[in-house]
Amino acid sequence: MKINEKIKKFKDQFWDYPNYPFINDNLKKFYKKNYSRLFESCNQLTKAYPIESATFWLELIKSNFALKFLNDIKSIFSPKHEIESIENALKIIKATYENSYHYFAFITICDQYIKKDIKELYKYWYKPNKAKEAPKEIKGNAWKIKKDLISGKYWVLNHCPLLKFSRFDIKIIKKIKDCDSHERLVIKSDKIFLLYDKDPIKLDKEELINIANYLKGTINLCIHFYFSFLIKNKFWLFISLYAINIEKYSSPNIPFHILKDKVIQKSIEKQGINKKDVDMLLQHPVPEIASIVLRYILDGLWNDLHNEVPKLNEYLYRIDLEIDLVALEKLQQESTCDFYNTILLINHKIKQLILNEKSEYQELSINDIEKVDYNSFIIMIKKTVTKIFSMKDQEENIKAIGLIALGFLLIIISPIGRLINNAKHLTKQVIKKDNSDNFR
């Protein structure tokens, strides 16, 4: 298969609908049939309420929920891991209920309420930690089912379109969570008993695992939808610019460092890389993936920014800002320069330190960039990498692969780092023609 065909195939597979074995066919059919409708509903919501929508996502990202979720997605919510015990099934069910608003609120709001006035929603719908709890009074369009005040968690469980295809009553997850919290849950052999009201509810292990699997699959489906929307719609660009210009979100305050797994890292370092690993790398579609990533960092990212300027300005206007096109152009040139100079430097170091070849390194200036041919740079790197893989010295191979990995990381980080560090300078105060404000 030619490289262009491989890249196209990878792109198609990346955006393809998930086909988890533990999601039933009715849910899969619904998701495929309604994907475009839900996508357009989200598009309408973010266009009408960009500040609230950006706040929603930043409240998720900059919260302890994000830390917990990133840890859980590697274990209990991983599609690759089968649920084999009652304990793990209970963990999934309880985590799903407690954070149901965080997982399901955005897609539920878009599905249920985009055709109506957003004022019909609870006034704090875009603040997950507040919205998930039951409001203390009816004011502010509180969450209700009929006339009863309920929590945002319970509201999404009753309205999320993806949860309507379960073979069990979705209300059971609240009962499981409540019984566990109040020490009214008994596990005996392969059964659990919920001491709920007068008559205990009995569930066997298979039933519990089926519930957990369905919830895990639905959450992963939501993740697929959210990532697809935020990336394809380019709304992540506005979220980033908004965060940088709002002090509350501009500084990190969540201890994400606790997720680093030192045990795994030491194990990798100890094992090193052998010939079998190298052969696998050569056959794996890493070059195609790397090519896609590099091309996006070089061109796609900046094309997205330029293309999205009218929409971004429409959103930014609501906080009295607009994109500074001069600053954007300058930043793109500087980042492109970083990109090529990093490739040149890594190629030089590999030739000099690993291949023992004579090599000169001359840094490119911004004025040189227009003359640079991207394809010739990639060919140059491929030749160097081919020489490395033909070497018989395993120790030198490992050093070289380490340098390549470091180089690839720097190539990605440098332009993005420059963008992040200078993002605040990409906007400037907008001069309004009059003092009236047509936006909320």
Buried (B, 14 or more C-beta within 10 A) or exposed (E): EEEEEBBEEBEEEEEEEBEBEBBBEEBBEBBEEBBEEBBEBBBEBBBEBBBBBBBBBBBBBBBEBBBBBEEBBEEBBEBEEEBEEBEBBBBBBBBBBBBBBBBBBBBBBBBBBBEEEBEEBBBBBBBBBBBBBBBEEEEEBBBEEEEEEBBBBBBBBBBBBBBEBBEEEBEBBBBBBBBBEEEBBEEEEEBBBBBBEEEEBEBEBEBBBBBBBBBBBBBBBBBBBBEBBBBEBBBBBBBBBBBBBBEEBEEEEBEEEEEEEEEEEEEEEEEEBEEEBBEEBEEEBEBBBBBBBBBBBBEEBBEBBEEBBEBBBBBBBBBBBBBBEEBBEBBBBBBBBBBBBBBBBBBBBBBBBBBEEEBEEEEBEEEEBEEBEBEEBBEEBEEBBEBBBEBEEEEBBBBBBEBBEEBBEBBBBBBBEBBEEBBEEBBBEBEEEEEEEEEE
